[in-house]
Amino acid sequence: MFEFRTDIDYNCSIGELAELCEKYNATISIIQADGPAGGNPFISFLFTTQSDMDNFEYEFYHGPS
């Protein structure tokens, strides 16, 4: 398993995040609902392949390529 952890802005679209998780076979779990980055949720994404995680991370930060 490969893990990517980050905080999620409250303005993030849950629908778009769900689509991104589905596209890259990610399983999502909340580590901390009121996280350390200004109270935003701190989230863990789990992947079965390194390439899925890398592609997810790139699209998460930069948008679709």
N, C-alpha and C positions, 0 to 999 in steps of 0.2 A: 504494500500500500504506500501511496505517496500523499503527503499532506501539505496543504497550503492554508495558512492562517492569516486573517486580516480583519480589520474593523470594517463595518458596513455603514455608510452614511444613512441617516434616517430618510433622506430624500431618494434613496435608491429604489427603483421600481422592482417590486417583488416578482412581477410577471417576467420582466427581462432577466432577472437573476435566475428564476426557475428555468427559463429557456436555455440560458447559458449552462446551467448544471446538467440539463438533459442532453445538450449538444456534446458535452465532454464527459458524460457518464460520471458526474460528481455526486457524492453523497454529502449533504450539508448537515452540520450540527452547531448548536449555539454553545460556545464555551462560557461566555459571560454576557448576560443581557445588557448590563450597564457597564460597558467595557472601559478600559483605561484611556481611550482616545476621545476625550470630551463626552463620555457617556454613550457613545455609539456601540451597538452590539459587536462583540468580538466573536468571529465565526471560524469554524474549521471546515474545509472542503477536503474530502478524501477521494483519491483516484486509484484506478488499478494500473495505469501506465504513466510513465514519466512524460510522454508526449502529450497525453490528455491534460496533465497538470500544467505543463509549459504553455500549451495553446490557450487554456482557460485563463491562466495568469496574464498572458499578453492581451487577450481580448478584454479581460476585466479592467485593466488599466488603460488600454489604448483604443478600445472599441473594435468592431469587426474590421478585418483586413481586406 
